[in-house]
Amino acid sequence: MTDLDRISLLARLARAVANEGSDRPLEERLCRAYLSILGGDGAALTVSYTRPGRITLCVTDDVAARLEDLQDVLGEGPGPTAYDTQDITVADLRSRQGRWPLFVDAAREIAGAEVLYAVPVRATGAVIGVLSVHHSGRVLPDRAHAQFLADAIGAALVKDIPQDSDLTAGPWSSRSAIHQATGMVVVQLRISPDDAMALLRAHAFSHDTTLAEVASQIISRRLSFSNEAEDEDS
């Protein structure tokens, strides 16, 4: 995937998040934005997937909620496997043959559930959760795009990236530049400051750099999300 592909996907993610409105929690808007970009009938976002502190941050519909609960109860399915193996995992719920016989048998009773794929969500160098998407027999999305967007969501949700990039740390000039760059992205994409900040964090994570460097690129006009967003709208 090229840098242009990454910037385009991040711009689409930011626009999709903004289109969800500001009255919903960021995690819900990110989850729904993921669906709108890659397609699917419903999704769930769960962190600490197989750990005692597991918590589901978002479910978009009843089918997603039931599939997520089923995997939690049974301890098997593409979600737990994706979390443990750190790899995208797919379950064809129309087939009686598969890796998770108990889960597949039970999931077949849920109307509207045909295919479920789970994508590990990474942030700060580790898998922090899983984004699961169910759909009715559609072609699976590009794996690289699916993983990149899931990781961007993880970075957007984690406020404290362990680099000299937090707004509350570092020299005043760096904090000022980050504020300035955030304002520029707000203007470019017509999104809220919180959404713009989430986009900057996602870009920094996906390019293995700091917020200060991303801010510098935006201020110097070496990086702009506006052209990518305009291309998507045209």
HUKAUR-V102557 format. One record per residue. N is the residue number from 0. RES is the residue in one letter. SS is DSSP state (H for helix, E for strand, L for the rest). D_LAST is the distance of its C-alpha to the last C-alpha in whole Angstrom. Layout:
BEGIN
[[N RES SS D_LAST] [N RES SS D_LAST]]
END
This chain:
BEGIN
[[0 M L 23] [1 T L 21] [2 D H 21] [3 L H 17] [4 D H 17] [5 R H 19] [6 I H 17] [7 S H 13] [8 L H 15] [9 L H 17] [10 A H 14] [11 R H 13] [12 L H 16] [13 A H 17] [14 R H 14] [15 A H 15] [16 V H 19] [17 A H 18] [18 N H 16] [19 E L 20] [20 G L 22] [21 S L 24] [22 D L 27] [23 R L 27] [24 P L 29] [25 L H 26] [26 E H 28] [27 E H 27] [28 R H 23] [29 L H 23] [30 C H 24] [31 R H 22] [32 A H 19] [33 Y H 20] [34 L H 21] [35 S H 17] [36 I H 16] [37 L H 19] [38 G L 20] [39 G L 23] [40 D L 25] [41 G E 27] [42 A E 28] [43 A E 30] [44 L E 31] [45 T E 34] [46 V E 36] [47 S L 39] [48 Y L 39] [49 T L 42] [50 R L 44] [51 P L 46] [52 G L 44] [53 R L 41] [54 I E 39] [55 T E 36] [56 L E 33] [57 C E 31] [58 V E 31] [59 T L 28] [60 D L 30] [61 D H 34] [62 V H 34] [63 A H 32] [64 A H 35] [65 R H 38] [66 L H 37] [67 E H 37] [68 D H 40] [69 L H 42] [70 Q H 41] [71 D H 42] [72 V H 46] [73 L H 46] [74 G L 45] [75 E L 43] [76 G L 40] [77 P H 37] [78 G H 36] [79 P H 40] [80 T H 39] [81 A H 36] [82 Y H 37] [83 D H 41] [84 T H 39] [85 Q L 36] [86 D L 34] [87 I L 32] [88 T E 34] [89 V E 33] [90 A E 36] [91 D E 36] [92 L L 37] [93 R L 38] [94 S L 41] [95 R L 44] [96 Q L 44] [97 G L 43] [98 R L 43] [99 W L 44] [100 P H 46] [101 L H 47] [102 F H 43] [103 V H 42] [104 D H 45] [105 A H 44] [106 A H 40] [107 R L 41] [108 E L 42] [109 I L 39] [110 A L 37] [111 G L 33] [112 A L 34] [113 E L 33] [114 V E 32] [115 L E 32] [116 Y E 31] [117 A E 31] [118 V E 30] [119 P E 32] [120 V E 31] [121 R E 32] [122 A E 32] [123 T L 35] [124 G L 36] [125 A E 37] [126 V E 36] [127 I E 36] [128 G E 34] [129 V E 33] [130 L E 29] [131 S E 30] [132 V E 28] [133 H E 29] [134 H E 28] [135 S L 29] [136 G L 29] [137 R L 26] [138 V L 25] [139 L L 25] [140 P L 22] [141 D L 23] [142 R H 26] [143 A H 24] [144 H H 21] [145 A H 23] [146 Q H 26] [147 F H 24] [148 L H 22] [149 A H 25] [150 D H 27] [151 A H 24] [152 I H 25] [153 G H 29] [154 A H 28] [155 A H 27] [156 L H 29] [157 V L 32] [158 K L 33] [159 D L 35] [160 I L 34] [161 P L 38] [162 Q L 37] [163 D L 37] [164 S L 34] [165 D L 35] [166 L L 35] [167 T L 38] [168 A L 40] [169 G L 40] [170 P L 40] [171 W H 39] [172 S H 37] [173 S H 35] [174 R H 35] [175 S H 34] [176 A H 31] [177 I H 29] [178 H H 29] [179 Q H 28] [180 A H 25] [181 T H 24] [182 G H 24] [183 M H 22] [184 V H 19] [185 V H 20] [186 V H 18] [187 Q H 15] [188 L H 14] [189 R L 16] [190 I L 18] [191 S L 22] [192 P H 24] [193 D H 26] [194 D H 22] [195 A H 22] [196 M H 25] [197 A H 25] [198 L H 22] [199 L H 24] [200 R H 27] [201 A H 24] [202 H H 23] [203 A H 27] [204 F H 28] [205 S H 26] [206 H L 27] [207 D L 31] [208 T L 31] [209 T L 32] [210 L H 30] [211 A H 31] [212 E H 30] [213 V H 26] [214 A H 27] [215 S H 28] [216 Q H 25] [217 I H 23] [218 I H 25] [219 S L 26] [220 R L 22] [221 R L 23] [222 L L 20] [223 S L 17] [224 F L 15] [225 S H 12] [226 N H 11] [227 E H 10] [228 A H 9] [229 E H 6] [230 D H 5] [231 E H 6] [232 D H 4] [233 S L 0]]
END
